[in-house]
Structures are given as structure tokens and as C-alpha cells.
């Protein structure tokens, strides 16, 4: 095992010097002991002069120049096989679900090992139907696989996740109508009033909705951070508890109600709703040919009756009602100027 010493610490970036001829390879895992615990870093660059630049995979607080660093000569390895099914691990392959330690006989593989060849992979692929036609046709999701969702605000990431959650078998309910007005209150208070009135000495304010309400930050940032950094759990306050409750309510709501977050909490959905009435893309209903069969209302994911209110603030222009109408009484059209 090679032994080096820390020469510089700059946030998560740590420089380590080794003896001549004992330089660890790129991607090799190094460890330094602090307060009886091993903290792991990964070699990212050879700097010259027997110095390697590493990226910490844990907190760098407490590290100092001169501390000894060991290089075992291998990359990060994680357990594989049936023993890992249903378990949760961090990037180092350590269990973070509070369960039993992984038995020593469980095989481990490098996170940089070559992927299996096509001959070794199962040719049978079952597609996960999202119900969103453009995804199922152009970029279908294989069951059991992983896929990343990247995009700016308002392009549909949250909607897609809600659609997938809603497909989980769970008792389905209809939403109380008065709950659809909650998002307008959140828009007024947390997006308009608070950012305007609660400003610092520079005239700037924090995004109040993201800070106090939005469950996405709790799910995607707060919980993973606490899972990998147990020392931060002691700093939790009332705000995290409130946001955790909002997250639980949102997840249960998304299981029972189609697009629960959009209907109840999303301020962007509230803005879209306010613009529905003045949109040039209108829903039109021909009352002369309509037989009031109710198919359009029953199929609407937003629980809108397009016959009574074709341009409801809750309408998302999905077109399902148009496709289901047996008399072709409904149509989506571009309308310029005043409607007749």
C-alpha cells in the first residue's frame, strides 16, 4: 500500500504528494483517517512533482496539511448480486438504509468495470408505458432500467414523474374542487407578495416557494443529502419537518389523483390557468351535435367538463376529450380576435 501526505485542501479538492515512483493511477480511490473514520477521495489529475489532485467523496472538514493518505491500488468497488436487491447504498458501496452490513462473501465490482457485451445482456425488453404518446413512441422506457430527466423550468419533468406515480396501483379519487384554488393562493403569497416584500439590503429576495413549499427540493436534494451525511441530521429544524409533511401529502396525492401537484400546488399551473381564457388556442364545443354522453368528462385527467366549460382554467389541452367524442363535437382550434 502506498502512503502519501496532504499538501493542500481547497473545499472538496485535495492535493496529495507521494514518493517518486509510487504515484496512484487516475480514478484510484485514496483514504484518509479522521476521528477514527476513513474518508475516501478519488484521483482526478496528475499535477506533476509527485502530486495528485483528488476529489473528496465525503466532507473535507477537518483535513489538514501533512495528514497521511493511503492508496490501496484499486478503484471504488461496490457489492453486486442478489444480496443488494432492495438495499440502498452510497457511492462507496456502503449501506445507508439502516440494514445489516453486506456479508464479506458478497462479490464486489469496480464502478469503472466494462459494461457487459450485447451477447451477455438479456434480449427481452419490456417497455414501461407512460401513457405519454411522444415518449412511448420516440423514447420508450425499458422496465428495470434507469433514465435521466433533464430540462429547464416548465418543460414537463414534474408532469412526467406525476404520470408515472399515478400508474402505481392505488385507490384513485377525485379531487375536491375547492383544492384547485390553493395554487392561486400560493402564487399570490409565495411567488408575488413575499419576494417583493421580504428583501435584503441589496434589494434581493430568496425564492420563497422553493424555500418553504416545493417538495421537489426535499425529495431530490434534502433527503439524499441527509442519507449520505448523517452529521447534518442534528441541524434539522421545523422547516424541514413541514416540507417533509408536504412531500408525503404530495406523493400520496399523486398516487390517488392524476397530476395532484399541478392541480393543487404548482404556481406555474396557476399562471397557465389564468392565461387559458386569453389563449389563442381554444377548445370549442358544438352544442348542436353534442349528445351529452359524458365521455369527454369521464376521460379528462383534470376532471373538466368541456361541454359546460370548454376553456376551463384547469384544462391542459391534452386533446383526450376531442379524441373520445363520438359525434366530433369538440375541437381544438387557433382563434384570433374575439370568439363568435
C-alpha positions in Angstrom: 0.0 0.0 0.0 1.3 3.4 -1.0 1.3 6.2 1.6 1.2 9.9 0.8 0.6 13.2 2.6 -1.9 16.0 2.0 -0.3 19.2 0.7 -3.4 21.4 0.1 -7.1 21.4 0.8 -9.4 23.6 -1.1 -13.0 22.7 -0.4 -13.7 19.3 -2.0 -10.4 19.4 -3.9 -7.4 17.8 -2.1 -3.8 17.6 -3.3 -1.7 14.6 -2.1 2.0 14.1 -2.5 3.5 10.6 -2.9 7.1 9.3 -3.1 8.7 9.2 -6.5 7.6 6.1 -8.5 4.6 5.5 -6.2 2.0 7.7 -7.9 -1.6 6.3 -7.8 -3.5 6.0 -11.1 -6.3 8.2 -12.3 -9.7 7.1 -10.7 -7.9 5.2 -7.9 -9.5 5.5 -4.5 -7.5 7.0 -1.7 -8.5 7.2 2.0 -7.5 9.4 4.9 -8.4 8.7 8.5 -10.1 11.4 10.6 -11.6 10.9 14.0 -11.4 7.1 13.6 -13.3 7.2 10.3 -12.0 6.7 6.8 -12.8 9.4 4.3 -12.5 8.5 0.7 -11.3 10.6 -2.2 -10.7 9.8 -5.9 -7.7 10.7 -8.0 -8.7 13.1 -10.7 -5.5 14.5 -12.1 -1.7 14.1 -12.0 -0.3 17.6 -11.3 3.4 16.8 -11.7 6.1 16.8 -9.0 4.6 13.5 -7.5 1.4 15.3 -6.6 -2.1 14.1 -7.5 -5.3 16.2 -7.3 -8.2 14.4 -5.8 -12.0 15.0 -5.4 -13.4 14.2 -1.9 -16.4 11.8 -1.8 -17.1 12.9 1.7 -16.8 16.2 3.7 -13.3 17.7 3.7 -13.9 19.5 7.0 -11.1 18.7 9.5 -8.5 17.7 6.9 -5.1 19.5 7.1 -1.7 19.5 5.5 0.6 16.6 6.4 -2.2 14.1 7.1 -1.3 10.6 5.9 -3.3 9.3 2.9 -3.3 5.6 1.9 -3.6 4.3 -1.7 -4.7 0.6 -1.7 -4.2 0.4 -5.5 -7.8 -0.1 -6.7 -10.8 1.9 -7.7 -14.1 2.2 -5.7 -15.8 -1.2 -5.6 -19.4 -1.8 -4.7 -21.3 -5.1 -3.9 -23.2 -6.8 -6.6 -25.6 -9.7 -6.8 -28.8 -10.8 -5.2 -27.7 -9.6 -1.7 -28.0 -6.0 -2.9 -31.7 -6.3 -4.1 -33.9 -4.0 -2.1 -31.0 -2.3 -0.4 -29.7 1.3 -0.6 -26.0 2.2 -0.9 -23.9 5.3 -1.3 -21.4 5.8 -4.0 -18.8 3.9 -1.9 -21.0 0.8 -1.7 -21.8 1.3 2.0 -25.4 0.5 3.1 -27.3 3.7 4.1 -30.7 2.1 4.7 -30.0 1.1 8.3 -30.0 -2.6 7.4 -27.4 -5.3 8.1 -23.9 -4.9 6.8 -23.3 -6.7 3.5 -21.7 -10.1 4.1 -18.0 -10.3 3.3 -18.5 -13.1 0.8 -20.7 -10.9 -1.5 -18.7 -10.2 -4.7 -17.7 -6.6 -5.3 -17.0 -4.9 -8.7 -15.3 -1.7 -9.7 -17.6 1.1 -10.6 -15.5 1.6 -13.7 -15.7 -2.0 -15.0 -16.6 -2.5 -18.6 -20.3 -3.0 -19.3 -21.5 -6.5 -20.3 -21.4 -7.2 -24.0 -24.7 -7.4 -26.0 -24.3 -11.2 -26.1 -24.4 -11.3 -22.3 -27.4 -9.0 -22.0 -31.0 -10.2 -22.0 -32.6 -9.6 -25.4 -36.1 -9.5 -23.9 -37.0 -5.9 -23.1 -40.4 -5.0 -21.6 -41.5 -1.4 -22.2 -42.9 0.7 -19.3 -45.9 2.5 -20.8 -46.1 6.1 -19.5 -49.3 6.9 -21.4 -47.5 9.9 -23.0 -47.5 9.1 -26.7 -44.5 11.0 -27.8 -42.3 9.3 -25.1 -43.7 5.8 -25.7 -43.1 6.2 -29.4 -39.8 8.1 -29.7 -38.0 7.3 -26.5 -39.7 4.3 -24.7 -38.6 3.5 -21.2 -37.4 -0.1 -20.6 -38.7 -1.7 -17.3 -36.0 -2.1 -14.7 -33.7 0.5 -16.4 -32.6 4.0 -15.4 -33.2 7.2 -17.3 -32.3 10.8 -16.6 -34.7 13.7 -16.9 -33.1 17.0 -17.9 -34.7 20.2 -18.9 -35.5 23.8 -17.9 -38.4 25.0 -15.9 -41.9 24.3 -17.3 -40.9 21.7 -19.9 -42.7 18.7 -18.2 -40.3 16.9 -15.9 -42.7 17.1 -12.9 -45.7 16.2 -15.1 -43.9 13.1 -16.3 -43.0 12.0 -12.8 -46.6 12.5 -11.7 -47.9 10.4 -14.6 -45.5 7.6 -13.6 -46.5 7.8 -9.9 -50.2 7.8 -10.8 -49.8 4.5 -12.7 -48.8 2.7 -9.5 -51.8 0.6 -8.3 -53.5 2.6 -5.6 -57.1 3.7 -4.9 -58.0 6.5 -7.3 -60.0 9.5 -6.1 -61.5 12.7 -7.5 -60.2 16.0 -6.1 -62.4 18.4 -4.2 -63.0 21.4 -6.4 -62.0 23.9 -3.8 -58.5 22.5 -3.5 -57.8 23.7 -7.1 -57.8 27.3 -5.8 -54.9 26.6 -3.4 -52.3 27.1 -6.1 -53.6 30.6 -6.8 -53.1 31.4 -3.1 -49.6 30.0 -3.2 -48.9 32.0 -6.4 -50.0 35.3 -4.8 -48.3 34.7 -1.4 -45.1 32.9 -2.2 -44.3 34.0 -5.7 -45.6 37.6 -5.7 -46.0 39.1 -2.2 -43.1 37.5 -0.3 -40.4 38.0 -2.9 -41.5 41.7 -3.2 -41.7 42.5 0.5 -39.0 40.2 2.0 -35.8 41.7 0.5 -32.3 42.1 1.9 -30.1 45.2 2.0 -29.3 44.7 -1.7 -33.0 44.6 -2.7 -32.9 40.9 -3.4 -35.1 38.1 -2.1 -35.0 34.3 -1.9 -37.3 32.1 -3.9 -40.0 31.8 -1.2 -42.0 29.0 -2.9 -38.9 26.8 -3.4 -37.7 27.5 0.2 -40.9 27.0 2.1 -43.2 24.8 -0.1 -41.8 23.0 -3.1 -41.5 19.2 -2.3 -39.1 18.6 -5.2 -36.1 20.1 -3.3 -36.9 17.9 -0.3 -37.1 14.8 -2.4 -34.2 15.4 -4.7 -31.9 17.3 -2.5 -32.7 17.3 1.2 -33.3 13.5 1.7 -30.3 12.3 -0.3 -28.1 14.8 1.5 -29.2 13.6 4.9 -28.8 10.0 3.8 -25.2 10.4 2.9 -24.3 12.9 5.7 -25.7 11.7 9.0 -23.9 14.5 10.8 -26.3 17.0 9.3 -29.4 15.4 10.8 -28.8 17.2 14.1 -29.3 20.6 12.3 -32.8 19.8 11.1 -35.5 22.3 12.2 -39.2 22.9 11.9 -38.9 24.0 8.3 -37.6 20.6 7.1 -40.4 18.8 9.1 -43.0 21.0 7.4 -41.6 20.3 3.9 -41.3 16.6 4.7 -45.0 16.6 5.5 -45.8 18.5 2.3 -43.7 15.9 0.4 -45.7 13.0 1.9 -49.0 14.7 1.2 -47.9 15.3 -2.4 -46.7 11.7 -3.0 -50.0 10.3 -1.6 -51.9 12.8 -3.6 -50.1 11.9 -6.8 -50.9 8.2 -6.2 -54.6 8.9 -5.9 -55.3 12.0 -8.1 -54.0 12.5 -11.6 -51.5 15.4 -11.6 -52.2 16.3 -8.0 -49.3 18.7 -7.8 -50.4 20.6 -10.9 -53.9 20.8 -9.7 -53.3 21.9 -6.1 -49.8 23.4 -5.6 -48.0 24.4 -8.7 -47.8 28.2 -9.2 -46.8 27.7 -12.8 -50.0 25.8 -13.3 -51.9 28.8 -11.7 -50.3 31.1 -14.3 -51.2 28.8 -17.1 -54.8 28.7 -15.8 -55.1 32.4 -15.7 -53.8 32.6 -19.3 -56.2 29.9 -20.5 -59.1 32.4 -21.0 -57.0 34.7 -23.3 -55.1 31.9 -25.1 -55.4 31.8 -28.9 -55.6 28.0 -28.7 -59.2 27.4 -27.7 -61.5 24.5 -27.1 -64.8 24.7 -29.0 -67.9 22.6 -28.4 -70.7 22.3 -31.0 -73.8 22.1 -28.7 -76.0 21.3 -31.7 -74.3 17.9 -32.3 -73.3 17.1 -28.7 -75.5 14.3 -27.2 -74.2 14.9 -23.6 -72.9 11.3 -23.3 -70.3 12.4 -20.7 -67.4 10.5 -22.3 -65.3 13.7 -22.6 -65.8 14.5 -18.9 -65.0 10.9 -17.8 -61.8 10.7 -19.7 -60.4 14.2 -18.8 -57.4 13.8 -16.5 -58.1 17.2 -14.9 -61.8 16.4 -14.2 -63.0 19.2 -16.5 -66.4 19.0 -18.3 -65.6 20.5 -21.7 -69.2 20.8 -22.7 -70.1 23.1 -19.8 -66.7 24.9 -19.6 -64.6 24.2 -22.7 -61.9 26.7 -21.8 -61.6 26.0 -18.0 -58.6 27.2 -16.2 -57.8 23.6 -15.3 -57.8 22.4 -19.0 -54.3 21.3 -20.1 -55.2 21.0 -23.8 -54.3 17.3 -23.9 -57.0 16.5 -26.5 -58.2 13.3 -24.9 -61.8 14.7 -24.8 -61.6 15.6 -28.5 -60.5 12.0 -29.4 -63.2 10.4 -27.3 -66.1 12.4 -28.6 -68.3 10.0 -30.8 -70.0 13.0 -32.5 -66.8 15.0 -33.1 -68.5 17.9 -31.3 -65.3 19.1 -29.7 -62.3 20.7 -31.4 -59.1 22.5 -30.5 -58.5 25.5 -32.8 -56.4 28.6 -33.1 -58.7 31.6 -32.6 -57.6 35.1 -33.4 -59.6 38.1 -32.1 -62.9 37.8 -30.5 -64.7 34.4 -30.5 -68.0 34.3 -32.2 
